[in-house]
Amino acid sequence: MVRTKAVALAALFVFAGCGARRGIVVGSKNFTEQVVLGEIIAQHIERTLGVRVERRLNLGGTMLAHEALVEGDIDLYPEYTGTALMAVLKQPIPAGRDSVLAKVRQEYLSRYQVSVLNPLGFDNSFAMVVRREEAEGAGLVSLSSAESYKPGWMVGIGYEFLDRADGWPALTRTYKLPLQGQPRSMDLGLLYQALEQGKVNMAAASATDGVLAGGRFMVLEDDRHAFPPYEAVICVRDGALRGEPRLRAALEALAGKIPADRMRRLNHQVDVEHRSPAEAAREFLRQ
């Protein structure tokens, strides 16, 4: 099914581009953070190289974006190292973020002729979130310190988190958290509401969720590294790098420039303040 969708998408792109010489084509997956990153990359290329950039943002999930890249329908898109290794390459996660990045780079180059550039500066891994007031009152800063919390944790999780090897099994294997009953599965969009209402007192969220920029919630440090690294990187076709020799240096200029707190604020601007991804990207690049 995924392959069929990807082929249909590719055919649409080919048809739309017939008879016209395209510029650099930037893609993204279909959630806020990806669209914001796609806009940052696209606007940065336009500003630094003065070339035409075509945007194909909000494409879909991981495999649709990956297939579009491999088939040449887009030239680059932002990805996460853990996702690349587990979802695309179907390989286990080695220990250490450097090992994960090295493995993804090696496999993407040899299999797909795609270069994986240096990380953008943040890791969008799973994050165990609690109410800040509750954490500070109990002196909690990390998941290991949460092991001694009384009366225990009512945990809210997304539906996938329960069964994913890098989710609930990884958390409970690494930490002995005192639990009040089984974890409560719910839509991701309801996790923070459940925290606010006291239906749960810990939630499995994402490290760069925009709502975390508001200060009401706190991420407990994964000090024993239960969750694998999901460093944000740019994946770019080698053909595009050869076609525009200045492109690699332009993209590498973004490496390390987007720390986690900044990505949270960008997501907050779009999801909470209802600003457009293009506007948030422009402000980021101006600063």
C-alpha positions as CSV (number, residue, x, y, z in Angstrom):
1,M,0.0,0.0,0.0
2,V,2.8,2.4,0.9
3,R,4.6,1.6,-2.3
4,T,1.5,2.1,-4.4
5,K,0.9,5.5,-2.8
6,A,4.5,6.5,-3.3
7,V,4.4,5.5,-7.0
8,A,1.2,7.5,-7.5
9,L,2.7,10.5,-5.8
10,A,5.8,10.2,-8.0
11,A,3.7,10.1,-11.1
12,L,1.9,13.2,-10.0
13,F,5.1,15.0,-9.5
14,V,6.5,14.0,-12.9
15,F,3.4,15.1,-14.6
16,A,3.3,18.4,-12.8
17,G,7.0,19.1,-13.7
18,C,6.8,18.2,-17.4
19,G,8.3,20.9,-19.6
20,A,9.6,23.0,-16.8
21,R,13.1,23.1,-15.4
22,R,12.7,22.9,-11.6
23,G,14.9,24.4,-9.0
24,I,15.8,22.7,-5.7
25,V,12.8,20.8,-4.3
26,V,12.4,20.7,-0.6
27,G,10.0,18.2,1.0
28,S,8.7,17.5,4.5
29,K,6.5,15.1,6.3
30,N,3.0,16.0,7.4
31,F,3.2,17.5,10.9
32,T,4.0,21.0,12.3
33,E,7.7,20.5,13.1
34,Q,8.5,19.1,9.7
35,V,6.7,21.8,7.8
36,V,8.4,24.5,9.8
37,L,11.8,22.8,9.2
38,G,11.0,22.6,5.5
39,E,10.2,26.3,5.4
40,I,13.4,27.2,7.3
41,I,15.5,25.1,4.8
42,A,13.7,26.4,1.7
43,Q,14.0,30.1,2.8
44,H,17.6,29.6,3.8
45,I,18.5,28.2,0.4
46,E,16.7,31.1,-1.3
47,R,18.5,33.7,0.8
48,T,22.0,32.2,0.6
49,L,22.1,30.8,-3.0
50,G,19.6,32.9,-4.8
51,V,18.1,29.9,-6.6
52,R,14.5,29.0,-7.1
53,V,13.1,26.6,-4.4
54,E,10.0,24.5,-4.9
55,R,8.2,23.4,-1.8
56,R,6.5,20.0,-1.5
57,L,5.8,20.2,2.2
58,N,3.3,18.1,4.1
59,L,3.8,15.1,1.9
60,G,2.7,12.4,4.3
61,G,4.5,10.0,6.6
62,T,8.0,8.7,6.8
63,M,7.9,6.2,3.9
64,L,6.1,8.6,1.5
65,A,8.7,11.3,2.1
66,H,11.6,8.8,1.8
67,E,10.3,7.3,-1.5
68,A,9.8,10.8,-2.9
69,L,13.5,11.5,-2.1
70,V,14.8,8.2,-3.5
71,E,12.8,8.5,-6.7
72,G,14.1,12.1,-7.2
73,D,10.7,13.8,-6.8
74,I,12.2,15.9,-4.0
75,D,15.9,16.8,-3.5
76,L,15.9,16.9,0.3
77,Y,13.8,16.7,3.5
78,P,14.4,16.7,7.2
79,E,14.5,13.3,9.0
80,Y,15.3,11.9,12.4
81,T,18.2,9.4,12.9
82,G,16.2,6.9,15.0
83,T,13.3,7.0,12.5
84,A,15.7,6.5,9.6
85,L,17.3,3.5,11.2
86,M,14.2,1.8,12.6
87,A,11.4,2.7,10.1
88,V,13.3,3.0,6.9
89,L,16.4,0.7,7.3
90,K,14.6,-1.8,9.6
91,Q,17.8,-2.1,11.7
92,P,18.3,-2.2,15.5
93,I,19.5,0.9,17.3
94,P,23.1,0.7,18.4
95,A,24.3,2.4,21.6
96,G,25.2,6.1,21.4
97,R,23.9,8.9,19.1
98,D,27.2,9.0,17.2
99,S,26.9,5.3,16.3
100,V,23.3,5.8,15.2
101,L,24.3,8.8,13.0
102,A,27.2,6.9,11.5
103,K,25.1,3.9,10.7
104,V,22.4,5.9,9.0
105,R,24.9,7.9,7.0
106,Q,26.7,4.7,5.8
107,E,23.4,2.9,4.8
108,Y,21.7,5.9,3.2
109,L,24.8,6.6,1.0
110,S,25.3,3.0,-0.1
111,R,21.7,2.1,-0.6
112,Y,20.1,5.3,-1.8
113,Q,22.9,7.7,-2.8
114,V,21.6,10.1,-0.2
115,S,23.8,12.2,2.1
116,V,22.8,12.7,5.7
117,L,24.2,16.0,6.9
118,N,25.2,17.1,10.4
119,P,22.4,17.3,13.0
120,L,20.4,20.5,13.2
121,G,20.8,20.8,17.0
122,F,17.9,19.0,18.6
123,D,16.7,15.5,19.4
124,N,12.9,14.8,19.0
125,S,12.9,11.7,21.1
126,F,10.2,10.5,23.4
127,A,9.9,12.6,26.5
128,M,8.2,11.8,29.8
129,V,6.4,15.0,30.8
130,V,5.0,16.0,34.2
131,R,3.4,19.2,35.6
132,R,6.2,21.5,36.6
133,E,4.6,22.4,39.9
134,E,4.4,18.8,40.9
135,A,7.9,18.0,39.8
136,E,9.5,20.9,41.6
137,G,7.5,20.2,44.7
138,A,8.8,16.7,44.9
139,G,12.4,17.6,43.8
140,L,12.1,15.6,40.6
141,V,14.5,16.3,37.6
142,S,15.0,12.9,36.0
143,L,13.3,9.6,35.4
144,S,15.6,7.9,37.9
145,S,14.5,10.3,40.6
146,A,10.9,9.6,39.6
147,E,11.4,6.0,40.8
148,S,11.0,7.1,44.4
149,Y,7.9,9.2,43.8
150,K,5.0,8.5,46.1
151,P,2.1,7.8,45.6
152,G,3.2,6.7,42.1
153,W,2.5,7.5,38.5
154,M,-0.7,7.5,36.4
155,V,0.8,7.5,33.0
156,G,-0.8,8.7,29.8
157,I,0.5,7.4,26.5
158,G,-0.3,7.5,22.8
159,Y,-1.6,4.3,21.2
160,E,1.7,3.4,19.4
161,F,3.9,4.0,22.4
162,L,2.6,1.0,24.3
163,D,3.9,-1.5,21.7
164,R,6.8,0.2,20.1
165,A,10.1,-1.4,21.2
166,D,11.6,2.1,21.8
167,G,8.5,3.2,23.8
168,W,6.9,1.6,26.8
169,P,9.0,-1.6,26.8
170,A,12.2,0.5,26.7
171,L,10.9,2.8,29.5
172,T,9.9,0.0,31.9
173,R,13.0,-2.0,31.2
174,T,15.2,0.9,32.1
175,Y,13.3,2.5,35.0
176,K,11.3,0.9,37.9
177,L,8.6,3.6,38.1
178,P,5.9,3.1,40.8
179,L,2.7,2.9,38.8
180,Q,-1.0,3.5,39.8
181,G,-2.5,0.9,37.4
182,Q,-1.8,0.3,33.8
183,P,-0.9,3.2,31.4
184,R,-3.9,5.0,29.9
185,S,-3.8,5.1,26.1
186,M,-5.3,8.1,24.3
187,D,-4.9,10.3,21.3
188,L,-1.7,12.3,21.4
189,G,-3.7,15.6,21.2
190,L,-5.3,14.7,24.6
191,L,-2.2,14.0,26.6
192,Y,-1.5,17.5,27.9
193,Q,-5.2,18.1,28.6
194,A,-5.2,14.9,30.7
195,L,-2.2,16.2,32.6
196,E,-3.9,19.6,33.2
197,Q,-7.0,17.9,34.5
198,G,-5.2,15.5,36.7
199,K,-6.4,12.4,34.9
200,V,-2.7,11.4,34.6
201,N,0.4,12.8,36.2
202,M,2.9,11.7,33.7
203,A,2.6,11.6,29.9
204,A,4.7,10.1,27.1
205,A,5.1,13.0,24.7
206,S,7.8,14.4,22.3
207,A,10.7,16.4,23.4
208,T,10.0,19.4,21.1
209,D,6.2,19.7,21.5
210,G,5.3,23.3,21.2
211,V,3.2,23.3,24.4
212,L,6.4,22.6,26.4
213,A,7.5,26.2,25.6
214,G,4.7,27.5,27.8
215,G,6.5,26.5,31.0
216,R,3.6,24.7,32.7
217,F,5.1,21.3,32.0
218,M,8.5,19.8,32.6
219,V,10.4,17.0,30.8
220,L,12.1,14.5,33.2
221,E,15.6,13.8,32.0
222,D,16.1,10.3,30.5
223,D,19.4,10.0,32.5
224,R,19.8,6.2,31.7
225,H,19.0,6.7,28.0
226,A,16.0,4.4,27.7
227,F,15.0,6.1,24.4
228,P,17.2,6.1,21.3
229,P,18.4,9.3,19.7
230,Y,16.1,11.0,17.2
231,E,18.4,13.8,16.0
232,A,17.0,16.0,13.3
233,V,19.1,15.9,10.1
234,I,18.7,16.9,6.5
235,C,18.7,14.0,4.0
236,V,19.7,15.2,0.5
237,R,20.2,13.4,-2.8
238,D,23.8,13.3,-4.0
239,G,22.5,14.2,-7.5
240,A,21.2,17.5,-6.1
241,L,24.5,18.1,-4.4
242,R,26.3,17.6,-7.7
243,G,23.8,19.7,-9.6
244,E,24.3,22.7,-7.2
245,P,27.9,22.5,-5.8
246,R,27.1,25.3,-3.2
247,L,24.2,23.4,-1.7
248,R,26.0,21.3,0.8
249,A,27.8,24.2,2.4
250,A,24.6,26.2,2.5
251,L,22.7,23.4,4.3
252,E,25.6,22.6,6.7
253,A,25.4,26.3,7.8
254,L,22.1,25.2,9.6
255,A,23.9,22.5,11.6
256,G,23.6,23.0,15.3
257,K,21.6,26.2,14.9
258,I,18.2,24.8,16.2
259,P,18.4,23.7,19.8
260,A,15.5,21.9,21.4
261,D,14.1,24.9,23.2
262,R,14.1,26.9,20.0
263,M,12.3,24.2,18.1
264,R,9.7,24.1,20.9
265,R,9.1,27.8,20.5
266,L,8.8,27.5,16.7
267,N,6.2,24.7,17.1
268,H,4.5,26.8,19.8
269,Q,4.2,29.8,17.4
270,V,2.4,27.6,14.8
271,D,0.3,25.3,17.0
272,V,-0.6,27.6,19.8
273,E,-0.2,31.2,18.5
274,H,-1.5,30.1,15.0
275,R,1.2,31.8,13.0
276,S,2.1,30.3,9.6
277,P,5.1,28.0,9.3
278,A,6.5,30.5,6.7
279,E,6.3,33.4,9.1
280,A,7.9,31.4,12.0
281,A,10.7,30.4,9.6
282,R,11.3,34.0,8.5
283,E,11.6,35.2,12.1
284,F,14.0,32.4,13.0
285,L,16.2,33.2,10.0
286,R,16.2,36.9,10.7
287,Q,17.4,36.3,14.2
